[in-house]
Amino acid sequence: MLSMYKPGQGYWTRMMSAIFFGVLVAGGALWLSSQIGAMNIAPASWRYTVSSTDAFTSGTEVELRRSGVQIGSGFVQRVDGDVVELDNVLLNSGEPASAVDALVVEGNAPVERTALQIVPKFERTYLQGGVAAGTLLIGAIIIFWFCYANKKSSEFLIATEGEMKKVNWSSRREVLGSTWVVIGISVIIAVLLFVSDIFFRWIATSIDLIQTT
């Protein structure tokens, strides 16, 4: 079982590292979820609403037709009212399930299809949530191991915080003074360059080295 190594030390470096890696893991989980949302999930069954279900019984093979031409086949899984649910559906390449306009049982007349409902094998939302949750859980375990449980990485983060405490940070007054010095020097240099440009341009113009329009 994972346990925290030296829990009272390196608080800030450990916490900020955990937050940084946590943001990366959360972004990865969100990306994976969006990728799964764009996937085409194979359907478990096709529910065709038909004009008559008299010819359909469970296990019967059915021809799927469009404009009188067979474009696929399937097997009756169950019949519910005016709905025939098919599984093991095979359609010709490039033919969508919605292209079917009639269902035919051998020896019977074609039955018109009036509606279609495609039932997926599982809800995409559940898969997205499961993958995101799994990614976050695995990421949290890895982050905890790296920042708090592993001896080498924990010692590194603890030592980093120790070194940071030795840094002599400038006071607010010193920072403001240095900032104004930098701004002043930048302005002076800009003015000198501007004056120099005008001076040398005047000289070049006076000796006809360049022409002004």
N, C-alpha and C positions, 0 to 999 in steps of 0.2 A: 504494500500500500504506500502511496506517495505521502511523504511527510515534509514539512517545511524545514529547510536548513537555515540555522541561525535566524529565527523569525524576527528578532529585535533589531536587525542591522540592515543597512542598505534600503531603507523604506522608500525613499523617493526614486532612486534609480530603478528599483524593482517595479514599483508601481507604474512609473511612466513607460518603462519598457513593455510591461504587460498591456497597458492601454494602447500603445503603438501597434503591437502585434495583434491585439484584439480587433483594432480597426481593420487591419489587413485581412484577418480571418472573416470578419463580418462582410467585407466587400467581396471576398471570394465566395462566401455562402450565397450572397445576393446574386452574383454572376452565375453560379451554378443553377440557382433556382430559375433565373430568366432563360438559361439555355434549355432547361428541361421543359419550360413552358412553351418553347418554340418547337419541341419535338412532336412528331406524329406518332401517337400511341395506337398500336394495333387494336382494332375493335374485337370484342368478345362475341358479339352477335349483331345481326341486322334485323330490325323489326319493320316489316313491310305491312302497311295497312292495305288490305285488298277488298275488292268488291264482294267476294264470296270465299269462305274457307271450307266449303264442303269437301273439296278434293284433297285437303291437306291433313295428314296425320303425322304424329311424331316419328322421326326416323326416315321419312320419305325423301327421296332425292328430288330436287326441284331445278328446272331449267330457268335461267334468268335471261329474258329477252328484251331487245330494244328494236322496235319497228319490225317485229317478226323474226329477227335474227338473234340466235343465241350468243350471248356475250359472257356467260358464266354459269355457275351452278352452285348449289348449296344443299344442306340437309335441314329438314324441319326439326327444330329443337322443341318447340311447343306451339300450341295454338291457343290464343286468348281472345275471345270475341271475334273481332274482324282483323286481328293482328296475327300475322304469321312470323314467328321468330326463327331465323336461320342461323346456323353456325357452319364452320368449315367452308365458308364462301370463297370461291375462286372466280376471279374476274379476269377477262382478257387484259393484257398489258395496256395501260392508259385509260381504261374504262372505269369511271367512278361509279360507286354504288347507286348514286342518284340517277344514273342513265337508264336503269332498269325501268321499263314501263309495263311489263307483264311477267307473271310467274306461271310456269306450266309444269304440271305433274304428268308424267307419261300416260298417254291414253285419255287425257282430259283436255278440255278446251282451255285456252289461255285465260288467265284471270288478271284483270287490270289492277295495277298498283296505283294507289291514290296518295300514299304518304310514306315517309321513311324516317326511322329513328335509328341512329347508329349508337350502340351501347359499348363504351370502352371497357377494357379489361379491368381497369381501376381508374379512380379519379386522379387526374393530373395534379390537382391541388394537393392531395395527400402526398403524392410523390415529391412535389416541390417542397412541401413542409418537412417531410422526412429527411430529404437530402440536406436541406438547410440546417435542420436541427442536428443531424449527424455531423455535419461539417463544423458547426459551432462547438459541439461537445468534444470532438477530437482536437480541434484547435485550442480549446480551453485547457485540455489535459496537457498538450504539448507546451503551451505557454506557462502553465503552472510548473511543469517539470523543468523548463529552461530557467525561469526567473526565481523559483523558490525551492525546488527539490534537488536539482543537480548541483553537486558540490562545486565543480569547476566554474560553471557559468555564474552561480551565486556568488562565489568568491570574487569573480571579476566585477560584478555589479557592486558588491560591497566595497571593493577597493576603489572603484570609480567614484563612488559617493565620498569616500574618505579623501581622495585627491581633490575633489571639487570643494570640499570644506577648507582646503588649504589655500584656495585661490583668494587673492586680495582684490576684492571687488571695489571698483571706483565708487566714490560717493556721488550723490545727485549733483552736488555743486561742481565736482570735478568733471562729470560728464557734460554738464551744460557749458562749462568753460571751454572744454576741448571742442565741443560742437561749434561754438561761436568762433573759435580760432580757425577751424577748418573752413567755415563759411566766409570769414574775412579774407583768408588767404586766397580762396577760390575767386572771390570778387576782384581782388587786386590783380591776380594773374589774368583774369578775363579783360580787365581794363587795359593792362599793359599790352596784351595781344591785340586788342582793338586799336590802340594808339599806334603800335608798331605797324599794323597792316595799313592804316591810313598814311603813315609816314613813308613807308617803302613804295606804296602805290603812287604817292606824289612824286617821289624821285624817279620812278620808272616812267611816269607820264612826262616829266620834264625833259628827260633825255630821249624821248620818243621810243622807248623800249616797248611800251604798250600803247595802244590807242583806245581812247574812250569814245563812246558813241553818245 
